Amino acid sequence: MKADIHPDYHDVKVTCSCGNAFNTRSTYEKDELNVEVCSACHPFYTGQQKIMDTAGRVDKFKKRFGR
């Protein structure tokens, strides 16, 4: 392996928009990383789905372009 070609691997504090924070190791240049979704708030990990109001949008589309 060549010397001095690898990026610096150090501790990084990750903060989610939901308020969850944890430490990990990364090659990210800064000491803090802000993310929008983490395992504490993502529906895949929590098992809770957020259902959006798509029925209103579909009805609006059908009314506008339907027969």
VMD Tcl script that builds the backbone (N, CA, C; Angstrom):
set m [mol new atoms 201]
animate dup $m
set s [atomselect $m all]
$s set {name element resname resid chain x y z} {
  {N N MET 1 A 0.841 -1.195 0.000}
  {CA C MET 1 A 0.000 0.000 0.000}
  {C C MET 1 A 0.875 1.243 0.000}
  {N N LYS 2 A 0.400 2.267 -0.669}
  {CA C LYS 2 A 1.131 3.525 -0.697}
  {C C LYS 2 A 0.910 4.287 0.603}
  {N N ALA 3 A 1.915 4.992 1.036}
  {CA C ALA 3 A 1.826 5.777 2.269}
  {C C ALA 3 A 1.178 7.127 1.976}
  {N N ASP 4 A 0.428 7.636 2.950}
  {CA C ASP 4 A -0.158 8.984 2.924}
  {C C ASP 4 A -1.151 9.220 1.783}
  {N N ILE 5 A -1.910 8.207 1.368}
  {CA C ILE 5 A -2.931 8.423 0.345}
  {C C ILE 5 A -4.339 8.284 0.910}
  {N N HIS 6 A -4.454 7.800 2.131}
  {CA C HIS 6 A -5.762 7.572 2.733}
  {C C HIS 6 A -6.239 8.805 3.489}
  {N N PRO 7 A -7.548 9.093 3.473}
  {CA C PRO 7 A -8.066 10.244 4.209}
  {C C PRO 7 A -8.025 9.999 5.726}
  {N N ASP 8 A -8.085 11.072 6.473}
  {CA C ASP 8 A -8.068 11.004 7.930}
  {C C ASP 8 A -9.374 10.384 8.424}
  {N N TYR 9 A -9.284 9.423 9.313}
  {CA C TYR 9 A -10.441 8.713 9.866}
  {C C TYR 9 A -10.567 9.116 11.320}
  {N N HIS 10 A -11.620 9.877 11.669}
  {CA C HIS 10 A -11.728 10.422 13.021}
  {C C HIS 10 A -13.177 10.382 13.509}
  {N N ASP 11 A -13.395 10.749 14.780}
  {CA C ASP 11 A -14.731 10.760 15.386}
  {C C ASP 11 A -15.549 11.930 14.849}
  {N N VAL 12 A -16.836 11.655 14.567}
  {CA C VAL 12 A -17.759 12.667 14.057}
  {C C VAL 12 A -19.053 12.562 14.860}
  {N N LYS 13 A -19.602 13.709 15.267}
  {CA C LYS 13 A -20.882 13.741 15.961}
  {C C LYS 13 A -21.977 13.934 14.917}
  {N N VAL 14 A -22.942 12.998 14.860}
  {CA C VAL 14 A -24.042 13.047 13.904}
  {C C VAL 14 A -25.293 13.493 14.638}
  {N N THR 15 A -25.968 14.522 14.118}
  {CA C THR 15 A -27.187 15.045 14.717}
  {C C THR 15 A -28.307 14.984 13.685}
  {N N CYS 16 A -29.421 14.365 14.077}
  {CA C CYS 16 A -30.571 14.239 13.188}
  {C C CYS 16 A -31.539 15.393 13.430}
  {N N SER 17 A -32.405 15.653 12.454}
  {CA C SER 17 A -33.397 16.713 12.598}
  {C C SER 17 A -34.438 16.369 13.662}
  {N N CYS 18 A -34.571 15.079 14.019}
  {CA C CYS 18 A -35.521 14.681 15.057}
  {C C CYS 18 A -34.967 14.921 16.455}
  {N N GLY 19 A -33.671 15.250 16.557}
  {CA C GLY 19 A -33.056 15.523 17.850}
  {C C GLY 19 A -32.120 14.426 18.319}
  {N N ASN 20 A -32.139 13.290 17.662}
  {CA C ASN 20 A -31.258 12.189 18.031}
  {C C ASN 20 A -29.817 12.532 17.657}
  {N N ALA 21 A -28.871 12.223 18.545}
  {CA C ALA 21 A -27.461 12.482 18.276}
  {C C ALA 21 A -26.646 11.264 18.684}
  {N N PHE 22 A -25.628 10.966 17.902}
  {CA C PHE 22 A -24.733 9.862 18.220}
  {C C PHE 22 A -23.369 10.132 17.615}
  {N N ASN 23 A -22.373 9.413 18.107}
  {CA C ASN 23 A -21.010 9.551 17.611}
  {C C ASN 23 A -20.654 8.347 16.759}
  {N N THR 24 A -19.884 8.600 15.717}
  {CA C THR 24 A -19.397 7.540 14.840}
  {C C THR 24 A -18.036 7.949 14.318}
  {N N ARG 25 A -17.417 7.081 13.565}
  {CA C ARG 25 A -16.134 7.408 12.945}
  {C C ARG 25 A -16.337 7.529 11.443}
  {N N SER 26 A -15.679 8.520 10.846}
  {CA C SER 26 A -15.895 8.785 9.434}
  {C C SER 26 A -14.692 9.509 8.836}
  {N N THR 27 A -14.664 9.578 7.518}
  {CA C THR 27 A -13.651 10.360 6.811}
  {C C THR 27 A -14.182 11.746 6.455}
  {N N TYR 28 A -15.374 12.094 6.950}
  {CA C TYR 28 A -15.962 13.420 6.726}
  {C C TYR 28 A -15.022 14.480 7.300}
  {N N GLU 29 A -14.809 15.568 6.569}
  {CA C GLU 29 A -13.799 16.557 6.944}
  {C C GLU 29 A -14.103 17.289 8.247}
  {N N LYS 30 A -15.393 17.543 8.515}
  {CA C LYS 30 A -15.770 18.331 9.689}
  {C C LYS 30 A -16.022 17.430 10.891}
  {N N ASP 31 A -16.173 18.029 12.069}
  {CA C ASP 31 A -16.395 17.267 13.303}
  {C C ASP 31 A -17.858 17.006 13.586}
  {N N GLU 32 A -18.767 17.698 12.891}
  {CA C GLU 32 A -20.201 17.509 13.090}
  {C C GLU 32 A -20.888 17.311 11.745}
  {N N LEU 33 A -21.915 16.440 11.753}
  {CA C LEU 33 A -22.676 16.136 10.547}
  {C C LEU 33 A -24.159 16.198 10.886}
  {N N ASN 34 A -24.929 16.970 10.131}
  {CA C ASN 34 A -26.372 17.076 10.329}
  {C C ASN 34 A -27.084 16.281 9.243}
  {N N VAL 35 A -28.001 15.405 9.667}
  {CA C VAL 35 A -28.758 14.576 8.728}
  {C C VAL 35 A -30.248 14.806 8.954}
  {N N GLU 36 A -31.066 14.473 7.947}
  {CA C GLU 36 A -32.509 14.657 8.040}
  {C C GLU 36 A -33.216 13.432 8.605}
  {N N VAL 37 A -32.687 12.236 8.346}
  {CA C VAL 37 A -33.332 10.997 8.765}
  {C C VAL 37 A -32.287 10.083 9.390}
  {N N CYS 38 A -32.641 9.456 10.510}
  {CA C CYS 38 A -31.745 8.495 11.155}
  {C C CYS 38 A -32.542 7.245 11.515}
  {N N SER 39 A -31.908 6.292 12.146}
  {CA C SER 39 A -32.596 5.045 12.486}
  {C C SER 39 A -33.633 5.239 13.589}
  {N N ALA 40 A -33.576 6.342 14.314}
  {CA C ALA 40 A -34.557 6.596 15.369}
  {C C ALA 40 A -35.872 7.142 14.812}
  {N N CYS 41 A -35.840 7.735 13.619}
  {CA C CYS 41 A -37.064 8.334 13.083}
  {C C CYS 41 A -37.467 7.786 11.713}
  {N N HIS 42 A -36.665 6.954 11.090}
  {CA C HIS 42 A -36.995 6.415 9.771}
  {C C HIS 42 A -38.075 5.343 9.901}
  {N N PRO 43 A -39.115 5.377 9.061}
  {CA C PRO 43 A -40.222 4.420 9.170}
  {C C PRO 43 A -39.792 2.958 9.042}
  {N N PHE 44 A -38.740 2.666 8.308}
  {CA C PHE 44 A -38.289 1.286 8.172}
  {C C PHE 44 A -37.847 0.715 9.520}
  {N N TYR 45 A -37.169 1.518 10.329}
  {CA C TYR 45 A -36.662 1.061 11.615}
  {C C TYR 45 A -37.704 1.164 12.725}
  {N N THR 46 A -38.575 2.167 12.655}
  {CA C THR 46 A -39.558 2.370 13.722}
  {C C THR 46 A -40.802 1.518 13.528}
  {N N GLY 47 A -41.103 1.132 12.294}
  {CA C GLY 47 A -42.295 0.337 12.014}
  {C C GLY 47 A -43.556 1.169 11.923}
  {N N GLN 48 A -43.440 2.484 11.950}
  {CA C GLN 48 A -44.595 3.372 11.852}
  {C C GLN 48 A -44.536 4.101 10.515}
  {N N GLN 49 A -45.597 3.950 9.741}
  {CA C GLN 49 A -45.663 4.627 8.456}
  {C C GLN 49 A -46.312 5.987 8.604}
  {N N LYS 50 A -45.819 6.930 7.844}
  {CA C LYS 50 A -46.445 8.238 7.768}
  {C C LYS 50 A -47.255 8.266 6.481}
  {N N ILE 51 A -48.563 8.268 6.610}
  {CA C ILE 51 A -49.439 8.232 5.448}
  {C C ILE 51 A -49.726 9.661 5.006}
  {N N MET 52 A -49.416 9.931 3.750}
  {CA C MET 52 A -49.647 11.261 3.212}
  {C C MET 52 A -51.033 11.323 2.585}
  {N N ASP 53 A -51.571 12.504 2.477}
  {CA C ASP 53 A -52.892 12.705 1.904}
  {C C ASP 53 A -52.788 12.712 0.383}
  {N N THR 54 A -52.620 11.538 -0.209}
  {CA C THR 54 A -52.527 11.464 -1.663}
  {C C THR 54 A -53.897 11.379 -2.307}
  {N N ALA 55 A -54.916 10.992 -1.553}
  {CA C ALA 55 A -56.261 10.873 -2.118}
  {C C ALA 55 A -56.755 12.223 -2.610}
  {N N GLY 56 A -56.497 13.263 -1.886}
  {CA C GLY 56 A -56.908 14.591 -2.317}
  {C C GLY 56 A -56.220 15.017 -3.597}
  {N N ARG 57 A -54.977 14.652 -3.740}
  {CA C ARG 57 A -54.230 15.006 -4.941}
  {C C ARG 57 A -54.724 14.216 -6.142}
  {N N VAL 58 A -55.016 12.944 -5.934}
  {CA C VAL 58 A -55.506 12.101 -7.023}
  {C C VAL 58 A -56.870 12.602 -7.488}
  {N N ASP 59 A -57.756 12.909 -6.560}
  {CA C ASP 59 A -59.074 13.428 -6.919}
  {C C ASP 59 A -58.964 14.750 -7.675}
  {N N LYS 60 A -58.040 15.579 -7.246}
  {CA C LYS 60 A -57.837 16.860 -7.923}
  {C C LYS 60 A -57.342 16.635 -9.351}
  {N N PHE 61 A -56.439 15.662 -9.526}
  {CA C PHE 61 A -55.933 15.345 -10.857}
  {C C PHE 61 A -57.039 14.797 -11.749}
  {N N LYS 62 A -57.838 13.853 -11.212}
  {CA C LYS 62 A -58.931 13.265 -11.991}
  {C C LYS 62 A -59.969 14.312 -12.375}
  {N N LYS 63 A -60.253 15.215 -11.467}
  {CA C LYS 63 A -61.224 16.263 -11.731}
  {C C LYS 63 A -60.719 17.211 -12.824}
  {N N ARG 64 A -59.431 17.428 -12.828}
  {CA C ARG 64 A -58.857 18.368 -13.782}
  {C C ARG 64 A -58.641 17.745 -15.160}
  {N N PHE 65 A -58.164 16.487 -15.205}
  {CA C PHE 65 A -57.819 15.879 -16.473}
  {C C PHE 65 A -58.679 14.665 -16.829}
  {N N GLY 66 A -59.508 14.204 -15.916}
  {CA C GLY 66 A -60.338 13.045 -16.176}
  {C C GLY 66 A -61.517 13.366 -17.072}
  {N N ARG 67 A -62.277 12.339 -17.408}
  {CA C ARG 67 A -63.436 12.519 -18.287}
  {C C ARG 67 A -64.667 12.832 -17.506}
}
mol reanalyze $m
mol bondsrecalc $m
mol representation Tube
mol addrep $m
